[in-house]
Amino acid sequence: MRFTYWLALVIAALGWATGGLATSAALAEGVGTWTMVAMRVLIAAVLLAALAVVRRISLPSLSVLGFGMVQAVVNLTIPYILFTFAYGEASVGFVGLLAALIPMATALFAHWMLPSEPLSVSKLVALFVSFSGVAFLLLSGDSGLSEGGRPAVAVALALTSIAAIGFSGAFAKRHAGMYNPITITGLQFGLSVIWLTPAMFLIDGPPTDVPGKGWALIVVMAVVGAVVPFLLFFWLLERIDVTQAALVGYMVPFMGLVGGVVLLDEELQTGIVVGGALVLTGLVLSDMRSRRDARTKLAETLGIPS
């Protein structure tokens, strides 16, 4: 793979990891969860709308608009809100390790929604290993925070988010080819603004008491933690295999874990180390199987004996 593609992968992973770190830091600054999510989404929506104008992307059809509505709920609103609450209950590294389950959640939903992608026995084993890691994280009671933290609540919030993202991934693949990536990304952010902004005013009130540092962190979340990695990832998907692009899933948890320890004084506790190792082992096993399946399918297409 070219150096340019590796660089894009690393920058995208850094962006998503930075989003988690900025969220945790903003919570420490007293920024309300609903304010943080609504303003982050609003800023990202404005930037993506400007990009769509510059690129002269046509307006979406009603079918694409409906698809975008579903994705705005399950791929953005639910995960952004619940993950933000989860960062208040456990460390960035803890939550990031749970987020590594997203590719496997997608595979699980794909089994039911995409007849061409059934779960194999090896993937079920990988799923079991990863969820053993989640169970260890839960039973250890370690949150990665020096004080307080409720790991059980963080696990519940994160797993609900992961289930929503897993469904959205399979749903998107089921409708692949009917949308422009920039259009659907912009729709997700733009439509989410419609209900997140009123929710912010009802729950947190107007964002008049957000400190300067809080606003800076929200901008970082919107630009570095959302727009840049999304656009880079879609750019990569046009140039490399999906299995290669999925390497970002290995980078984000590690970067979040290291960043939390170095920048936010989070603790690298035994439960997080062992549980995280099990989660990532399951992810590696699943990815190895996916790569073997992809090679086998390619060989069959080309008529090469396996």
ZALO-628449 format. One record per residue: x, y, z of N, C-alpha, C in turn; chain; residue number from 1. Coordinates in steps of 0.02 Angstrom, whole numbers, always signed. Example, Ala and Ser with C-alpha at 12.3 -4.5 7.8 and 13.67 -1.06 7.14 Angstrom:
// residues 2
     n_X     n_Y     n_Z    ca_X    ca_Y    ca_Z     c_X     c_Y     c_Z  chaine  num
    +660    -284    +390    +615    -225    +390    +660    -165    +390       A    1
    +642    -112    +354    +684     -53    +357    +645      +2    +394       A    2
// end
This chain:
// residues 306
     n_X     n_Y     n_Z    ca_X    ca_Y    ca_Z     c_X     c_Y     c_Z  chaine  num
     +43     -60      +0      +0      +0      +0     +45     +62      +0       A    1
     +25    +113     -38     +66    +173     -45     +72    +211     +21       A    2
    +127    +249     +26    +138    +290     +86     +81    +340     +96       A    3
     +55    +367     +40      +0    +416     +44     -62    +385     +79       A    4
     -76    +322     +62    -134    +289     +91    -123    +274    +165       A    5
     -62    +253    +182     -45    +241    +252     -52    +307    +292       A    6
     -27    +361    +262     -31    +425    +296    -104    +445    +308       A    7
    -147    +434    +257    -218    +450    +265    -251    +407    +319       A    8
    -232    +343    +322    -258    +298    +374    -239    +323    +444       A    9
    -176    +342    +451    -151    +365    +516    -186    +430    +536       A   10
    -193    +476    +489    -226    +540    +505    -299    +529    +523       A   11
    -333    +485    +487    -403    +470    +503    -409    +440    +573       A   12
    -365    +393    +589    -366    +362    +655    -351    +413    +710       A   13
    -301    +456    +697    -286    +509    +745    -345    +556    +755       A   14
    -381    +569    +701    -440    +613    +705    -493    +583    +750       A   15
    -510    +520    +738    -562    +488    +780    -539    +481    +852       A   16
    -476    +464    +862    -451    +459    +931    -451    +528    +965       A   17
    -433    +580    +927    -433    +647    +954    -503    +669    +974       A   18
    -553    +647    +935    -622    +663    +952    -641    +637   +1021       A   19
    -620    +576   +1037    -634    +548   +1102    -598    +585   +1158       A   20
    -535    +602   +1145    -496    +639   +1196    -526    +709   +1208       A   21
    -546    +743   +1153    -576    +809   +1160    -642    +806   +1196       A   22
    -680    +753   +1185    -745    +744   +1220    -734    +738   +1294       A   23
    -687    +696   +1314    -672    +686   +1385    -648    +752   +1417       A   24
    -605    +788   +1380    -579    +852   +1406    -634    +904   +1413       A   25
    -680    +905   +1364    -735    +953   +1367    -783    +938   +1425       A   26
    -794    +875   +1439    -835    +856   +1497    -803    +881   +1561       A   27
    -736    +876   +1564    -700    +900   +1623    -705    +976   +1630       A   28
    -715   +1012   +1573    -723   +1084   +1574    -795   +1105   +1591       A   29
    -838   +1056   +1600    -907   +1071   +1619    -954   +1083   +1561       A   30
    -934   +1066   +1500    -978   +1073   +1442   -1031   +1020   +1445       A   31
   -1095   +1039   +1437   -1149    +992   +1440   -1147    +943   +1382       A   32
   -1170    +882   +1394   -1168    +830   +1342   -1209    +851   +1281       A   33
   -1270    +875   +1291   -1312    +893   +1235   -1285    +953   +1198       A   34
   -1256   +1000   +1234   -1225   +1058   +1202   -1166   +1036   +1159       A   35
   -1125    +992   +1187   -1066    +968   +1151   -1085    +933   +1086       A   36
   -1134    +888   +1091   -1154    +849   +1032   -1187    +894    +980       A   37
   -1234    +937   +1002   -1270    +980    +954   -1224   +1029    +918       A   38
   -1180   +1061    +955   -1135   +1110    +924   -1083   +1076    +880       A   39
   -1059   +1018    +900   -1012    +981    +859   -1044    +962    +792       A   40
   -1106    +938    +795   -1141    +918    +735   -1158    +978    +691       A   41
   -1177   +1033    +722   -1193   +1094    +684   -1132   +1120    +646       A   42
   -1075   +1124    +679   -1014   +1148    +646    -995   +1102    +589       A   43
    -998   +1036    +600    -982    +988    +548   -1030    +994    +489       A   44
   -1095   +1004    +504   -1145   +1009    +451   -1132   +1070    +407       A   45
   -1114   +1126    +438   -1099   +1187    +399   -1038   +1176    +354       A   46
    -986   +1145    +381    -926   +1132    +341    -940   +1085    +283       A   47
    -979   +1033    +295    -995    +986    +242   -1041   +1017    +189       A   48
   -1086   +1061    +211   -1130   +1096    +163   -1087   +1141    +118       A   49
   -1039   +1175    +147    -994   +1217    +107    -954   +1174     +57       A   50
    -931   +1116     +80    -894   +1071     +35    -938   +1047     -23       A   51
   -1002   +1032      -8   -1048   +1010     -60   -1059   +1065    -112       A   52
   -1062   +1127     -89   -1071   +1183    -135   -1010   +1191    -180       A   53
    -951   +1187    -148    -889   +1194    -186    -882   +1138    -238       A   54
    -902   +1077    -218    -897   +1019    -263    -956   +1016    -312       A   55
   -1004   +1061    -304   -1063   +1064    -347   -1101    +997    -347       A   56
   -1110    +970    -288   -1147    +907    -281   -1222    +922    -284       A   57
   -1258    +884    -324   -1330    +896    -333   -1369    +879    -270       A   58
   -1430    +906    -265   -1473    +893    -208   -1494    +820    -207       A   59
   -1503    +790    -148   -1521    +719    -144   -1593    +706    -165       A   60
   -1606    +647    -191   -1674    +626    -207   -1711    +608    -143       A   61
   -1777    +597    -149   -1817    +579     -90   -1793    +513     -60       A   62
   -1774    +465    -103   -1751    +400     -78   -1686    +408     -39       A   63
   -1640    +449     -65   -1577    +461     -30   -1590    +499     +35       A   64
   -1638    +546     +33   -1656    +583     +93   -1683    +537    +147       A   65
   -1724    +488    +127   -1749    +440    +175   -1694    +397    +204       A   66
   -1648    +377    +161   -1590    +337    +184   -1548    +379    +232       A   67
   -1538    +442    +215   -1500    +486    +259   -1533    +496    +326       A   68
   -1600    +497    +328   -1636    +504    +390   -1622    +446    +437       A   69
   -1624    +385    +409   -1610    +326    +450   -1539    +328    +476       A   70
   -1492    +344    +432   -1422    +347    +453   -1409    +402    +503       A   71
   -1445    +458    +497   -1436    +513    +545   -1455    +491    +616       A   72
   -1504    +447    +621   -1525    +424    +687   -1478    +370    +713       A   73
   -1466    +317    +673   -1430    +259    +699   -1355    +265    +694       A   74
   -1330    +303    +645   -1258    +307    +636   -1227    +370    +666       A   75
   -1269    +418    +687   -1242    +480    +714   -1274    +499    +780       A   76
   -1339    +511    +781   -1371    +537    +842   -1362    +491    +901       A   77
   -1383    +428    +894   -1379    +381    +950   -1307    +371    +972       A   78
   -1260    +355    +926   -1190    +345    +948   -1159    +407    +979       A   79
   -1169    +466    +948   -1137    +526    +974   -1160    +541   +1045       A   80
   -1225    +535   +1057   -1252    +550   +1123   -1228    +499   +1174       A   81
   -1236    +435   +1159   -1220    +383   +1208   -1145    +377   +1220       A   82
   -1105    +383   +1167   -1032    +381   +1177   -1009    +440   +1219       A   83
   -1039    +498   +1209   -1020    +557   +1249   -1035    +545   +1322       A   84
   -1094    +517   +1337   -1110    +500   +1407   -1062    +447   +1433       A   85
   -1042    +399   +1391    -996    +346   +1412    -928    +374   +1432       A   86
    -905    +427   +1397    -841    +458   +1414    -843    +490   +1483       A   87
    -902    +503   +1508    -908    +531   +1576    -906    +477   +1629       A   88
    -910    +414   +1608    -913    +358   +1656    -850    +315   +1655       A   89
    -807    +323   +1605    -746    +282   +1600    -695    +320   +1558       A   90
    -634    +295   +1556    -580    +329   +1521    -589    +324   +1445       A   91
    -552    +366   +1409    -552    +364   +1336    -527    +296   +1312       A   92
    -476    +269   +1344    -449    +203   +1325    -500    +148   +1335       A   93
    -537    +150   +1390    -589    +100   +1405    -642    +101   +1351       A   94
    -669    +160   +1337    -723    +166   +1287    -697    +150   +1218       A   95
    -635    +171   +1203    -606    +158   +1138    -598     +84   +1124       A   96
    -580     +46   +1175    -574     -27   +1166    -641     -58   +1150       A   97
    -694     -34   +1181    -761     -59   +1166    -781     -41   +1095       A   98
    -762     +19   +1073    -778     +40   +1005    -745      -4    +952       A   99
    -692     -40    +971    -660     -85    +924    -705    -142    +903       A  100
    -761    -151    +939    -809    -204    +922    -854    -185    +863       A  101
    -850    -124    +839    -895    -101    +786    -892    -144    +723       A  102
    -832    -162    +697    -831    -205    +637    -866    -272    +648       A  103
    -859    -299    +708    -891    -364    +722    -966    -356    +729       A  104
    -988    -300    +758   -1060    -287    +762   -1090    -281    +692       A  105
   -1052    -248    +648   -1074    -242    +578   -1081    -310    +546       A  106
   -1032    -354    +558   -1034    -422    +530   -1095    -460    +556       A  107
   -1111    -450    +619   -1168    -484    +650   -1234    -463    +617       A  108
   -1242    -398    +607   -1303    -373    +574   -1304    -393    +500       A  109
   -1245    -394    +469   -1241    -414    +398   -1265    -486    +389       A  110
   -1253    -528    +439   -1276    -598    +436   -1352    -601    +426       A  111
   -1388    -556    +458   -1461    -557    +454   -1487    -515    +396       A  112
   -1450    -464    +375   -1476    -417    +325   -1448    -428    +255       A  113
   -1390    -462    +251   -1357    -472    +186   -1346    -546    +175       A  114
   -1387    -578    +133   -1381    -651    +122   -1312    -672     +98       A  115
   -1276    -628     +66   -1210    -645     +39   -1155    -643     +91       A  116
   -1171    -623    +153   -1120    -617    +205   -1139    -653    +269       A  117
   -1147    -719    +266   -1165    -756    +327   -1106    -760    +375       A  118
   -1121    -768    +439   -1068    -777    +489   -1039    -847    +485       A  119
    -973    -851    +486    -940    -916    +487    -927    -937    +560       A  120
    -910   -1000    +569    -895   -1024    +637    -835    -987    +666       A  121
    -785    -973    +624    -725    -938    +648    -742    -867    +671       A  122
    -789    -835    +636    -809    -768    +657    -849    -769    +722       A  123
    -887    -822    +731    -924    -829    +795    -875    -839    +853       A  124
    -821    -877    +839    -770    -887    +891    -737    -820    +907       A  125
    -721    -781    +854    -691    -715    +864    -737    -670    +904       A  126
    -802    -674    +890    -852    -633    +926    -853    -653    +999       A  127
    -849    -718   +1013    -849    -742   +1082    -787    -717   +1120       A  128
    -730    -719   +1086    -668    -696   +1118    -673    -622   +1136       A  129
    -698    -582   +1089    -704    -510   +1101    -752    -494   +1157       A  130
    -809    -528   +1158    -857    -515   +1211    -834    -543   +1278       A  131
    -788    -592   +1276    -756    -613   +1339    -715    -556   +1368       A  132
    -683    -518   +1323    -646    -460   +1344    -691    -407   +1375       A  133
    -750    -397   +1345    -799    -349   +1373    -821    -372   +1442       A  134
    -834    -438   +1449    -854    -465   +1514    -799    -454   +1566       A  135
    -737    -463   +1545    -681    -453   +1592    -676    -380   +1613       A  136
    -685    -335   +1564    -685    -263   +1581    -739    -247   +1632       A  137
    -798    -278   +1622    -855    -264   +1665    -843    -292   +1735       A  138
    -819    -354   +1739    -810    -387   +1803    -751    -359   +1843       A  139
    -702    -332   +1807    -643    -305   +1842    -660    -243   +1882       A  140
    -711    -206   +1859    -729    -144   +1893    -684     -86   +1878       A  141
    -634     -96   +1835    -587     -42   +1818    -619      +4   +1765       A  142
    -614     +69   +1778    -642    +117   +1731    -588    +157   +1694       A  143
    -526    +153   +1720    -471    +192   +1691    -467    +262   +1718       A  144
    -514    +282   +1762    -514    +348   +1792    -483    +343   +1862       A  145
    -446    +393   +1881    -414    +392   +1947    -466    +396   +2003       A  146
    -522    +429   +1990    -575    +435   +2039    -642    +423   +2006       A  147
    -685    +384   +2040    -753    +374   +2016    -756    +332   +1953       A  148
    -807    +344   +1915    -817    +305   +1854    -864    +247   +1867       A  149
    -907    +233   +1818    -952    +176   +1823    -945    +134   +1760       A  150
    -899     +85   +1760    -885     +46   +1700    -946      +9   +1673       A  151
    -990     -14   +1718   -1049     -50   +1695   -1094      -5   +1653       A  152
   -1102     +57   +1675   -1142    +105   +1637   -1108    +121   +1570       A  153
   -1041    +130   +1572   -1004    +144   +1510   -1012     +87   +1460       A  154
   -1009     +25   +1484   -1017     -33   +1440   -1087     -34   +1409       A  155
   -1138     -22   +1450   -1206     -22   +1424   -1216     +33   +1371       A  156
   -1191     +92   +1384   -1197    +148   +1336   -1159    +133   +1272       A  157
   -1097    +109   +1280   -1055     +96   +1221   -1082     +39   +1178       A  158
   -1106     -15   +1210   -1132     -72   +1172   -1195     -53   +1134       A  159
   -1237     -11   +1164   -1297     +13   +1128   -1276     +53   +1067       A  160
   -1225     +97   +1075   -1200    +136   +1019   -1171     +91    +965       A  161
   -1133     +41    +986   -1102      -6    +939   -1154     -44    +900       A  162
   -1208     -65    +934   -1262    -100    +899   -1294     -55    +846       A  163
   -1304      +9    +863   -1333     +56    +815   -1288     +66    +755       A  164
   -1223     +73    +767   -1175     +82    +712   -1170     +19    +671       A  165
   -1172     -40    +703   -1169    -103    +667   -1228    -110    +620       A  166
   -1288     -93    +644   -1347     -95    +601   -1339     -46    +543       A  167
   -1315     +14    +557   -1309     +65    +504   -1259     +43    +451       A  168
   -1205      +9    +472   -1156     -15    +424   -1185     -66    +376       A  169
   -1222    -115    +403   -1254    -165    +361   -1308    -133    +317       A  170
   -1345     -86    +346   -1398     -51    +309   -1368     -11    +251       A  171
   -1311     +22    +264   -1277     +60    +212   -1253     +15    +156       A  172
   -1225     -43    +174   -1200     -89    +123   -1258    -117     +82       A  173
   -1315    -126    +114   -1374    -151     +79   -1398    -102     +26       A  174
   -1385     -38     +38   -1406     +14      -9   -1347     +46     -45       A  175
   -1291     +11     -48   -1231     +37     -80   -1245     +53    -153       A  176
   -1216    +109    -176   -1223    +129    -245   -1278    +180    -258       A  177
   -1321    +192    -207   -1377    +238    -218   -1362    +308    -191       A  178
   -1300    +319    -164   -1287    +384    -134   -1214    +404    -144       A  179
   -1203    +470    -142   -1135    +498    -143   -1110    +502     -71       A  180
   -1050    +479     -56   -1026    +479     +13   -1028    +547     +47       A  181
   -1009    +600     +11   -1011    +667     +40   -1083    +688     +54       A  182
   -1128    +671      +7   -1198    +688     +16   -1227    +655     +78       A  183
   -1215    +589     +85   -1246    +553    +141   -1214    +574    +207       A  184
   -1149    +589    +207   -1117    +613    +268   -1146    +681    +288       A  185
   -1153    +725    +239   -1182    +790    +253   -1254    +786    +277       A  186
   -1293    +739    +246   -1362    +730    +268   -1366    +706    +340       A  187
   -1322    +661    +359   -1322    +636    +427   -1313    +693    +477       A  188
   -1264    +736    +464   -1251    +792    +509   -1307    +844    +505       A  189
   -1328    +860    +443   -1378    +912    +434   -1445    +894    +465       A  190
   -1468    +832    +454   -1532    +811    +482   -1529    +805    +558       A  191
   -1472    +782    +584   -1465    +775    +656   -1470    +842    +692       A  192
   -1448    +896    +658   -1452    +962    +688   -1525    +980    +704       A  193
   -1572    +956    +662   -1642    +974    +669   -1670    +954    +737       A  194
   -1651    +894    +762   -1677    +873    +827   -1628    +882    +885       A  195
   -1563    +885    +870   -1515    +893    +924   -1514    +964    +952       A  196
   -1525   +1014    +908   -1524   +1083    +931   -1582   +1098    +980       A  197
   -1645   +1079    +964   -1698   +1089   +1013   -1686   +1050   +1078       A  198
   -1658    +989   +1071   -1643    +949   +1131   -1593    +985   +1175       A  199
   -1544   +1017   +1144   -1494   +1055   +1183   -1527   +1112   +1222       A  200
   -1570   +1150   +1188   -1603   +1206   +1222   -1649   +1183   +1278       A  201
   -1682   +1126   +1268   -1728   +1100   +1319   -1691   +1072   +1380       A  202
   -1634   +1039   +1368   -1600   +1003   +1422   -1543   +1045   +1452       A  203
   -1499   +1071   +1410   -1442   +1110   +1435   -1453   +1185   +1435       A  204
   -1501   +1208   +1394   -1511   +1280   +1386   -1466   +1307   +1332       A  205
   -1470   +1372   +1318   -1427   +1402   +1265   -1353   +1398   +1285       A  206
   -1310   +1390   +1235   -1238   +1380   +1250   -1201   +1444   +1265       A  207
   -1227   +1482   +1312   -1197   +1547   +1328   -1143   +1543   +1382       A  208
   -1143   +1488   +1420   -1095   +1483   +1474   -1037   +1436   +1458       A  209
   -1030   +1417   +1395    -974   +1373   +1375    -910   +1414   +1376       A  210
    -859   +1393   +1412    -796   +1431   +1414    -759   +1428   +1347       A  211
    -711   +1473   +1339    -673   +1475   +1277    -639   +1409   +1260       A  212
    -611   +1378   +1312    -578   +1313   +1300    -628   +1261   +1278       A  213
    -689   +1265   +1307    -741   +1218   +1287    -759   +1225   +1214       A  214
    -766   +1288   +1190    -781   +1300   +1119    -724   +1274   +1075       A  215
    -662   +1285   +1096    -605   +1260   +1057    -607   +1184   +1050       A  216
    -625   +1151   +1105    -629   +1077   +1104    -687   +1054   +1059       A  217
    -743   +1090   +1060    -799   +1072   +1016    -780   +1079    +943       A  218
    -743   +1132    +926    -720   +1141    +857    -673   +1084    +837       A  219
    -629   +1065    +884    -584   +1009    +870    -624    +945    +857       A  220
    -675    +933    +899    -718    +874    +889    -750    +874    +820       A  221
    -775    +933    +799    -811    +938    +735    -765    +930    +676       A  222
    -708    +965    +677    -663    +966    +619    -616    +906    +619       A  223
    -577    +900    +673    -526    +847    +676    -557    +779    +692       A  224
    -609    +778    +734    -638    +715    +756    -697    +691    +716       A  225
    -719    +729    +666    -777    +708    +627    -767    +718    +552       A  226
    -763    +781    +530    -761    +796    +458    -700    +766    +425       A  227
    -640    +779    +452    -578    +756    +421    -575    +680    +416       A  228
    -585    +643    +472    -580    +570    +465    -634    +539    +421       A  229
    -696    +566    +422    -748    +540    +379    -729    +549    +305       A  230
    -707    +609    +287    -690    +621    +217    -629    +581    +195       A  231
    -578    +575    +238    -520    +535    +222    -538    +462    +212       A  232
    -582    +437    +256    -601    +367    +252    -638    +353    +186       A  233
    -684    +397    +167    -719    +388    +104    -672    +395     +45       A  234
    -622    +440     +51    -572    +447      -1    -532    +383      -9       A  235
    -515    +352     +47    -477    +290     +46    -518    +233     +14       A  236
    -583    +231     +30    -625    +177      +4    -629    +178     -72       A  237
    -616    +236    -101    -616    +240    -174    -550    +215    -204       A  238
    -500    +203    -162    -433    +187    -188    -404    +122    -162       A  239
    -426     +97    -104    -398     +35     -77    -455     -12     -57       A  240
    -437     -74     -43    -487    -123     -22    -517    -105     +46       A  241
    -578    -128     +56    -612    -117    +120    -572    -149    +177       A  242
    -542    -208    +164    -504    -241    +216    -442    -201    +236       A  243
    -413    -166    +187    -356    -122    +203    -379     -61    +242       A  244
    -435     -32    +221    -461     +27    +256    -481     +10    +328       A  245
    -500     -53    +339    -521     -74    +406    -464     -74    +456       A  246
    -402     -67    +432    -345     -64    +477    -351      -6    +527       A  247
    -391     +45    +508    -401    +101    +553    -432     +78    +619       A  248
    -469     +22    +617    -500      -5    +677    -450     -28    +729       A  249
    -389     -46    +707    -337     -66    +754    -303      -5    +785       A  250
    -300     +50    +746    -262    +108    +768    -298    +151    +819       A  251
    -364    +161    +809    -401    +207    +852    -400    +188    +926       A  252
    -413    +124    +945    -412    +108   +1016    -343    +119   +1047       A  253
    -290    +100   +1011    -222    +109   +1037    -206    +182   +1047       A  254
    -223    +224    +997    -209    +296   +1002    -249    +327   +1059       A  255
    -312    +306   +1066    -353    +333   +1120    -327    +313   +1188       A  256
    -303    +250   +1194    -276    +226   +1257    -213    +264   +1276       A  257
    -167    +271   +1229    -105    +307   +1242    -119    +381   +1256       A  258
    -162    +411   +1216    -178    +482   +1225    -210    +496   +1292       A  259
    -255    +451   +1314    -287    +460   +1379    -237    +457   +1436       A  260
    -189    +411   +1432    -139    +405   +1485     -92    +465   +1485       A  261
     -69    +485   +1425     -19    +539   +1420     -49    +608   +1431       A  262
    -108    +621   +1401    -135    +688   +1401    -187    +701   +1455       A  263
    -222    +649   +1477    -277    +660   +1524    -264    +627   +1592       A  264
    -204    +601   +1602    -186    +569   +1665    -232    +510   +1683       A  265
    -256    +475   +1632    -296    +416   +1645    -251    +358   +1664       A  266
    -280    +307   +1697    -241    +251   +1723    -247    +190   +1678       A  267
    -191    +156   +1668    -189     +94   +1629    -196     +37   +1678       A  268
    -258     +19   +1694    -271     -31   +1746    -272    -102   +1718       A  269
    -265    -151   +1763    -260    -221   +1742    -320    -244   +1701       A  270
    -380    -225   +1724    -440    -246   +1688    -442    -220   +1617       A  271
    -417    -159   +1607    -417    -130   +1540    -365    -164   +1496       A  272
    -307    -181   +1524    -254    -214   +1486    -277    -284   +1463       A  273
    -302    -324   +1510    -322    -393   +1494    -385    -394   +1451       A  274
    -436    -356   +1473    -497    -353   +1434    -486    -326   +1364       A  275
    -445    -273   +1359    -430    -244   +1294    -393    -293   +1249       A  276
    -347    -332   +1278    -310    -381   +1238    -357    -433   +1209       A  277
    -407    -454   +1248    -456    -503   +1224    -500    -473   +1168       A  278
    -521    -410   +1178    -562    -377   +1127    -524    -372   +1061       A  279
    -461    -350   +1064    -422    -341   +1004    -402    -408    +972       A  280
    -393    -460   +1014    -379    -527    +987    -438    -551    +945       A  281
    -498    -542    +972    -557    -561    +934    -563    -522    +868       A  282
    -545    -458    +870    -548    -417    +810    -498    -441    +758       A  283
    -437    -459    +781    -386    -484    +735    -408    -550    +704       A  284
    -436    -595    +744    -459    -660    +719    -514    -650    +666       A  285
    -560    -604    +680    -614    -591    +632    -586    -561    +568       A  286
    -538    -516    +574    -510    -483    +515    -471    -533    +473       A  287
    -435    -579    +505    -397    -630    +468    -444    -673    +427       A  288
    -501    -691    +458    -550    -732    +422    -579    -693    +362       A  289
    -593    -628    +372    -621    -587    +319    -573    -583    +260       A  290
    -508    -576    +277    -458    -571    +223    -452    -638    +185       A  291
    -456    -694    +221    -454    -760    +188    -515    -768    +143       A  292
    -573    -748    +167    -634    -753    +127    -629    -710     +64       A  293
    -600    -649     +72    -593    -604     +15    -546    -634     -38       A  294
    -491    -665     -15    -444    -695     -62    -476    -755     -98       A  295
    -515    -795     -61    -548    -852     -90    -599    -830    -142       A  296
    -637    -778    -126    -687    -752    -173    -654    -725    -236       A  297
    -597    -691    -228    -562    -664    -285    -536    -721    -329       A  298
    -509    -773    -297    -482    -830    -334    -538    -865    -374       A  299
    -598    -871    -343    -654    -902    -377    -676    -860    -436       A  300
    -675    -794    -427    -695    -749    -481    -648    -754    -541       A  301
    -583    -761    -525    -532    -765    -578    -522    -836    -604       A  302
    -556    -884    -573    -550    -953    -595    -485    -986    -573       A  303
    -455    -961    -519    -393    -989    -494    -408   -1041    -441       A  304
    -381   -1102    -447    -394   -1154    -396    -369   -1131    -328       A  305
    -408   -1142    -274    -387   -1121    -207    -348   -1177    -174       A  306
// end
